Amino acid sequence: MINRIFDNSIKFAVLFFLSISISFLVSAQTTFSNRTLSFFTSMWKNIPQEKVYLHTDKPYYSAGEDIWFKAYLINASTHLPDTKSRFVYVELVNSFDSVIHRVKVRKDSLGFSGNLKLSAETAAGDYVLRAYTYWMQNAGTDFFFNKQLKIGNIIDDRLLTNIRFGEVVNGFQTVTFQLRDVNSKPLVGKMVKLSMIGLKKNIKPISLKSNQQGELSWRIPVDTVADTKKVINLTLDDPALKFTKQFNVPVAFDDFDVQFFPESGSLIKENVQTIAFKAIGSNGLSVNVSGKVYDDKNNEITEISNSYKGMGKFSLFSQSGNKYYAVLKNEKGVEKRFTLPFVQDKGISMKIIANKGKIYYDINKQLPDSIQSLFMLIHSRGVVYVLQPLKFMSGQMEHEKLPAGIASFYAFIL
């Protein structure tokens, strides 16, 4: 009788403990969910992000014309015009990242409307029309509106210029200019003033006369400072024809850098992950690269090459304690070695695949078995659409449950 009472007491204590544990876990999950939702709601209500779109009256312009535009400003989360900003700044930026025009447009009963007046001396070329609010500067220029514009100039159209950069010899590079009219006839005997900015040491401007082929050559010193933009100014010294044009000087050496982006942000041991990469040259433009990936014992793992504008991807099964590196070569034969991100012994990775209206996810968890509270969070534009505990390491959901645009997926332990 005493043993039966004792056994029942133990069972009751165990059940009571399990009940308390489950209640505590549910309570903790509920508290966490409420706090997370409250945080996101507070973010997009109290610190709203803004988006601006610019509609122009034409896709291209000529010097002396007006660029007429209308700006549409919305809340980045709700896509509704419930913004606090009352002014939109619109800038015209040339190919040398210099702002040549800027206007401040105030909101009226019809929204944001205005214009930019182009001067008659505006050089022909490619420009960027940029728009933003004062508040948007907190998020950085990546969130500004940018639109490519072509601007022509009647005077510039009367003169065609071509530039060629020669090989670097003893620290100098020969630059050849060719001047032609609209009928491709060489302009002979024209005096041209040349100057250059962006070098550590200033060089004196020079005046040269075009030859029978309409060409003139100038030797310029090579500066290997990659983060300094160098520009050549060309001015035609002719009273009957005013003409000025600028040329970007390409970087004289062939250095490049490659960044690696493992799926989910980190390499997790004993897991097959996709690794994206981006190759950028010293001039800031994409470069084509190819090569191989090795482990720390110099065993070849895989061959890789970019597929579009320096971007590519490859798969890697990472092992604990192993280090990986890539040896890549650009199109000009320059070869460099890059270290891949370190393999983490603990962490969570998630693979996402969208196919035929469904989103499939597969989660790899390298964490102690005692941690069971696995959550998934999905948000878009700061609005939470999914926040729930996960019972399985893989699953699927309907694509239509998420809004159009970019959605962020997170898998984490509570």
C-alpha positions as CSV (number, residue, x, y, z in Angstrom):
1,M,0.0,0.0,0.0
2,I,2.8,2.4,0.9
3,N,4.7,1.5,-2.2
4,R,1.6,2.2,-4.4
5,I,1.2,5.6,-2.8
6,F,4.8,6.3,-3.3
7,D,4.7,5.3,-7.0
8,N,1.6,7.4,-7.5
9,S,3.4,10.3,-5.9
10,I,6.3,10.0,-8.2
11,K,4.1,9.8,-11.2
12,F,2.2,12.9,-10.1
13,A,5.5,14.7,-9.5
14,V,6.8,13.8,-13.0
15,L,3.5,14.8,-14.6
16,F,3.5,18.0,-12.6
17,F,7.1,18.8,-13.7
18,L,6.3,18.1,-17.3
19,S,3.2,20.3,-17.1
20,I,5.3,23.1,-15.6
21,S,8.0,22.6,-18.3
22,I,5.5,22.6,-21.2
23,S,3.7,25.6,-19.7
24,F,7.0,27.5,-19.3
25,L,8.1,26.6,-22.9
26,V,4.7,27.7,-24.4
27,S,4.8,30.9,-22.3
28,A,8.4,31.6,-23.3
29,Q,7.5,31.1,-27.0
30,T,4.4,33.3,-26.7
31,T,6.4,36.0,-25.0
32,F,9.1,35.8,-27.6
33,S,6.6,36.0,-30.5
34,N,4.8,38.9,-28.9
35,R,8.1,40.8,-28.3
36,T,9.3,40.1,-31.9
37,L,6.1,41.2,-33.5
38,S,6.1,44.3,-31.2
39,F,9.6,45.1,-32.3
40,F,8.9,44.9,-36.0
41,T,5.7,46.9,-35.6
42,S,7.5,49.6,-33.6
43,M,10.2,49.8,-36.2
44,W,8.0,50.4,-39.2
45,K,5.7,52.7,-37.3
46,N,8.3,54.8,-35.4
47,I,11.2,54.6,-37.8
48,P,9.6,54.2,-41.2
49,Q,11.5,53.7,-44.4
50,E,10.6,55.7,-47.5
51,K,10.8,54.9,-51.2
52,V,10.7,57.5,-54.0
53,Y,10.1,57.0,-57.7
54,L,10.7,59.6,-60.4
55,H,8.7,59.8,-63.6
56,T,10.3,62.0,-66.3
57,D,8.6,63.4,-69.4
58,K,11.2,62.0,-71.8
59,P,13.9,59.2,-71.8
60,Y,16.6,61.5,-73.2
61,Y,17.3,65.3,-73.4
62,S,19.5,67.8,-75.2
63,A,21.5,70.6,-73.6
64,G,19.4,73.7,-72.9
65,E,16.2,71.7,-72.3
66,D,14.2,71.2,-69.1
67,I,14.0,67.8,-67.4
68,W,10.4,67.8,-66.2
69,F,9.6,65.2,-63.5
70,K,7.0,64.0,-61.0
71,A,8.1,62.2,-57.8
72,Y,6.0,59.5,-56.0
73,L,6.9,59.0,-52.4
74,I,5.5,56.0,-50.4
75,N,6.1,54.1,-47.2
76,A,8.6,51.3,-47.9
77,S,6.7,48.8,-45.7
78,T,3.0,49.5,-46.7
79,H,3.6,51.0,-50.2
80,L,1.1,53.7,-49.2
81,P,1.7,57.5,-49.5
82,D,1.7,57.9,-45.7
83,T,5.1,59.5,-45.4
84,K,6.4,62.3,-43.1
85,S,8.8,63.9,-45.6
86,R,7.5,67.0,-47.3
87,F,10.5,67.6,-49.6
88,V,12.2,65.5,-52.3
89,Y,15.7,66.3,-53.5
90,V,16.5,65.6,-57.2
91,E,20.1,65.6,-58.5
92,L,21.7,65.2,-61.9
93,V,25.0,63.3,-61.6
94,N,27.5,63.0,-64.4
95,S,29.7,60.0,-65.2
96,F,32.4,61.3,-62.8
97,D,30.0,61.1,-59.8
98,S,29.8,64.9,-59.7
99,V,26.4,66.6,-59.0
100,I,25.9,69.2,-61.6
101,H,22.3,70.1,-60.8
102,R,20.2,69.8,-57.6
103,V,16.6,71.0,-56.8
104,K,14.5,70.8,-53.7
105,V,10.8,70.1,-54.4
106,R,8.1,70.8,-51.9
107,K,4.9,68.6,-51.8
108,D,1.7,70.3,-52.9
109,S,-1.9,69.2,-53.3
110,L,-0.8,67.3,-56.5
111,G,2.3,65.7,-55.0
112,F,5.9,66.4,-56.0
113,S,6.5,68.1,-59.4
114,G,9.4,70.1,-60.7
115,N,12.1,70.5,-63.3
116,L,15.9,70.7,-63.8
117,K,17.2,73.3,-66.2
118,L,20.0,72.1,-68.4
119,S,22.5,74.7,-69.4
120,A,23.5,75.0,-73.1
121,E,27.1,74.0,-72.1
122,T,26.0,70.6,-70.7
123,A,28.3,68.0,-72.1
124,A,26.8,65.1,-74.1
125,G,27.0,61.8,-72.3
126,D,25.4,59.4,-69.8
127,Y,24.0,60.8,-66.6
128,V,22.1,59.6,-63.5
129,L,19.0,61.2,-62.2
130,R,18.9,60.7,-58.5
131,A,16.1,61.3,-56.0
132,Y,15.8,61.0,-52.2
133,T,14.3,62.6,-49.1
134,Y,16.3,64.0,-46.2
135,W,15.1,61.1,-44.1
136,M,16.2,58.5,-46.6
137,Q,19.8,59.6,-46.1
138,N,19.8,57.6,-42.7
139,A,19.6,54.4,-44.7
140,G,22.3,55.2,-47.2
141,T,22.6,55.9,-50.9
142,D,21.7,52.3,-51.8
143,F,18.1,53.2,-51.2
144,F,18.0,56.3,-53.4
145,F,16.2,56.3,-56.7
146,N,18.5,56.2,-59.7
147,K,17.6,56.5,-63.4
148,Q,20.0,56.5,-66.3
149,L,19.6,59.4,-68.7
150,K,21.3,60.3,-72.0
151,I,21.9,63.9,-72.8
152,G,23.0,65.2,-76.2
153,N,24.5,68.5,-77.2
154,I,24.2,70.0,-80.7
155,I,27.7,71.5,-80.5
156,D,29.2,68.3,-79.2
157,D,27.4,66.3,-81.9
158,R,29.4,68.3,-84.5
159,L,32.6,66.8,-83.2
160,L,33.4,63.1,-82.7
161,T,36.2,62.1,-80.4
162,N,37.9,58.8,-79.9
163,I,40.5,57.9,-77.3
164,R,42.9,55.0,-77.1
165,F,45.2,54.0,-74.1
166,G,48.4,52.3,-74.9
167,E,50.6,49.9,-72.9
168,V,52.4,51.1,-69.7
169,V,56.1,51.5,-70.4
170,N,58.6,52.7,-67.7
171,G,55.8,54.3,-65.6
172,F,54.1,56.2,-68.5
173,Q,51.2,55.5,-70.7
174,T,50.5,56.9,-74.2
175,V,47.0,58.3,-74.8
176,T,45.9,58.9,-78.4
177,F,43.0,61.2,-79.3
178,Q,41.3,61.4,-82.7
179,L,39.1,64.3,-83.7
180,R,36.5,63.9,-86.5
181,D,33.5,65.7,-87.8
182,V,30.0,64.2,-88.2
183,N,31.1,62.8,-91.6
184,S,34.1,61.1,-90.0
185,K,36.5,63.5,-91.7
186,P,39.6,64.1,-89.6
187,L,40.0,67.6,-88.1
188,V,43.5,68.6,-89.1
189,G,45.6,71.3,-87.4
190,K,43.3,71.9,-84.5
191,M,44.8,73.1,-81.3
192,V,43.7,71.2,-78.2
193,K,44.4,71.9,-74.5
194,L,44.8,68.8,-72.3
195,S,44.9,68.6,-68.5
196,M,44.6,65.8,-66.0
197,I,43.2,65.6,-62.5
198,G,43.3,62.9,-59.8
199,L,47.1,62.3,-59.7
200,K,49.1,62.5,-56.5
201,K,51.4,65.0,-58.3
202,N,49.9,67.6,-60.5
203,I,51.1,67.7,-64.1
204,K,51.1,70.8,-66.2
205,P,48.4,71.2,-68.9
206,I,49.6,70.9,-72.5
207,S,48.6,72.2,-75.9
208,L,48.9,70.0,-78.9
209,K,47.9,70.2,-82.6
210,S,46.2,67.4,-84.4
211,N,48.0,65.8,-87.3
212,Q,46.8,64.8,-90.8
213,Q,44.8,61.9,-89.4
214,G,43.2,64.3,-86.8
215,E,45.2,62.6,-84.1
216,L,47.3,63.8,-81.2
217,S,49.2,61.8,-78.5
218,W,50.1,62.6,-74.9
219,R,52.2,60.6,-72.5
220,I,50.8,60.6,-68.9
221,P,52.4,59.2,-65.7
222,V,50.8,56.1,-64.3
223,D,49.4,56.3,-60.7
224,T,48.7,52.9,-59.1
225,V,46.4,54.4,-56.4
226,A,43.3,52.4,-57.1
227,D,40.9,54.5,-55.1
228,T,41.7,57.7,-57.0
229,K,39.6,58.5,-60.0
230,K,41.7,60.1,-62.8
231,V,40.1,62.3,-65.5
232,I,41.5,63.9,-68.7
233,N,40.0,67.2,-69.7
234,L,40.1,68.0,-73.5
235,T,39.3,71.5,-74.7
236,L,39.3,72.5,-78.3
237,D,41.0,75.9,-78.6
238,D,39.0,77.2,-81.5
239,P,37.1,80.5,-81.3
240,A,34.5,79.3,-83.9
241,L,33.7,76.1,-82.0
242,K,33.6,75.7,-78.2
243,F,34.1,72.1,-77.2
244,T,35.1,70.4,-73.9
245,K,35.0,66.8,-73.0
246,Q,36.2,64.6,-70.1
247,F,37.5,61.0,-70.3
248,N,38.0,58.5,-67.5
249,V,41.4,57.1,-67.2
250,P,41.3,53.3,-66.7
251,V,43.3,51.7,-63.9
252,A,46.7,50.8,-65.3
253,F,47.1,47.5,-63.4
254,D,45.1,44.4,-63.4
255,D,44.4,43.7,-59.7
256,F,41.1,42.2,-58.6
257,D,39.3,41.1,-55.5
258,V,36.8,38.3,-54.9
259,Q,34.2,38.1,-52.2
260,F,32.5,34.8,-51.1
261,F,28.9,34.6,-49.7
262,P,28.0,31.2,-48.2
263,E,24.3,30.3,-48.2
264,S,22.8,31.5,-44.9
265,G,25.8,33.6,-44.1
266,S,28.2,31.0,-42.6
267,L,29.8,27.7,-43.6
268,I,28.5,25.0,-41.2
269,K,30.4,21.7,-40.8
270,E,29.1,18.4,-42.4
271,N,26.8,20.3,-44.7
272,V,26.5,20.8,-48.5
273,Q,26.1,24.6,-49.1
274,T,26.0,26.8,-52.0
275,I,28.6,29.6,-52.0
276,A,28.1,32.6,-54.3
277,F,31.0,34.8,-55.3
278,K,31.6,38.2,-56.9
279,A,34.8,39.3,-58.7
280,I,35.6,43.0,-58.9
281,G,38.5,44.7,-60.6
282,S,40.5,47.6,-59.2
283,N,38.5,50.0,-61.3
284,G,35.3,48.9,-59.5
285,L,33.9,47.0,-62.5
286,S,33.2,43.3,-62.7
287,V,35.8,40.9,-64.1
288,N,35.7,37.4,-65.4
289,V,37.6,34.8,-63.3
290,S,38.1,31.1,-63.2
291,G,40.1,28.7,-61.0
292,K,39.9,25.9,-58.5
293,V,39.0,25.5,-54.8
294,Y,41.3,23.5,-52.5
295,D,41.3,22.3,-48.9
296,D,44.1,22.9,-46.4
297,K,45.9,19.8,-47.6
298,N,46.0,21.2,-51.1
299,N,43.5,18.7,-52.4
300,E,41.4,20.0,-55.3
301,I,37.7,20.2,-54.4
302,T,36.1,21.7,-57.4
303,E,36.6,24.0,-60.4
304,I,34.7,27.3,-60.5
305,S,34.1,30.2,-62.9
306,N,31.8,33.1,-63.0
307,S,28.6,33.0,-65.2
308,Y,27.6,36.6,-65.4
309,K,29.5,39.9,-64.7
310,G,31.9,38.4,-62.3
311,M,29.2,36.5,-60.4
312,G,29.0,32.8,-59.9
313,K,28.4,30.0,-57.5
314,F,29.5,26.5,-56.5
315,S,28.7,23.8,-53.9
316,L,30.9,22.7,-51.1
317,F,30.7,20.0,-48.5
318,S,32.6,21.6,-45.6
319,Q,34.3,19.4,-42.9
320,S,35.0,20.4,-39.3
321,G,38.5,21.7,-38.8
322,N,39.2,22.1,-42.5
323,K,40.2,25.3,-44.2
324,Y,39.5,26.1,-47.8
325,Y,40.9,28.5,-50.3
326,A,40.5,29.4,-54.0
327,V,43.1,30.1,-56.6
328,L,41.6,32.3,-59.3
329,K,42.9,33.9,-62.5
330,N,41.4,36.8,-64.5
331,E,41.3,37.2,-68.3
332,K,44.7,38.9,-68.4
333,G,46.4,36.0,-66.6
334,V,46.7,37.6,-63.1
335,E,46.4,34.8,-60.5
336,K,45.5,35.4,-56.9
337,R,44.7,33.2,-53.8
338,F,41.7,33.9,-51.7
339,T,40.7,32.3,-48.3
340,L,37.1,31.1,-48.0
341,P,35.1,31.8,-44.8
342,F,36.0,29.7,-41.8
343,V,34.0,26.5,-41.2
344,Q,31.8,26.9,-38.1
345,D,31.3,23.8,-35.8
346,K,28.0,25.2,-34.4
347,G,25.3,27.0,-36.2
348,I,22.2,26.8,-38.4
349,S,22.1,26.9,-42.2
350,M,19.0,27.0,-44.4
351,K,18.5,26.2,-48.1
352,I,15.7,27.8,-49.9
353,I,14.3,26.7,-53.3
354,A,11.3,28.2,-55.1
355,N,9.7,25.9,-57.7
356,K,6.2,25.9,-59.3
357,G,4.5,28.2,-56.8
358,K,6.0,26.6,-53.7
359,I,8.9,27.4,-51.5
360,Y,10.9,24.5,-50.1
361,Y,13.2,24.9,-47.2
362,D,15.8,22.5,-45.7
363,I,17.5,23.3,-42.4
364,N,20.8,21.9,-41.1
365,K,21.3,22.4,-37.3
366,Q,24.7,21.8,-35.8
367,L,23.8,22.5,-32.2
368,P,23.5,20.5,-28.9
369,D,20.5,18.2,-28.9
370,S,19.2,19.9,-25.7
371,I,18.2,23.0,-27.7
372,Q,14.9,22.2,-29.2
373,S,13.1,25.5,-29.7
374,L,13.7,26.1,-33.4
375,F,11.9,29.0,-35.0
376,M,11.4,30.4,-38.5
377,L,10.9,34.1,-39.2
378,I,9.9,35.5,-42.6
379,H,9.5,39.2,-43.2
380,S,9.3,41.5,-46.1
381,R,9.8,45.3,-46.1
382,G,9.8,45.1,-42.2
383,V,6.4,43.3,-42.0
384,V,6.4,39.9,-40.3
385,Y,4.5,37.2,-42.3
386,V,5.6,34.0,-40.6
387,L,6.8,33.6,-37.0
388,Q,6.4,30.0,-35.8
389,P,8.2,27.1,-34.2
390,L,9.4,24.4,-36.5
391,K,8.7,20.7,-35.8
392,F,10.6,19.4,-38.8
393,M,13.9,20.3,-40.4
394,S,12.4,20.5,-43.9
395,G,9.1,21.6,-45.3
396,Q,7.3,23.8,-47.8
397,M,4.8,26.7,-48.1
398,E,2.7,28.3,-50.8
399,H,4.5,31.1,-52.6
400,E,1.2,33.1,-52.6
401,K,1.4,33.5,-48.9
402,L,4.2,36.0,-49.3
403,P,3.9,39.5,-50.9
404,A,5.6,40.5,-54.1
405,G,9.2,41.6,-53.6
406,I,12.1,40.5,-51.5
407,A,11.5,38.3,-48.4
408,S,14.0,37.5,-45.7
409,F,14.1,34.0,-44.2
410,Y,15.6,33.3,-40.8
411,A,15.9,30.0,-38.8
412,F,17.2,30.4,-35.2
413,I,17.1,28.9,-31.8
414,L,15.1,30.5,-29.0
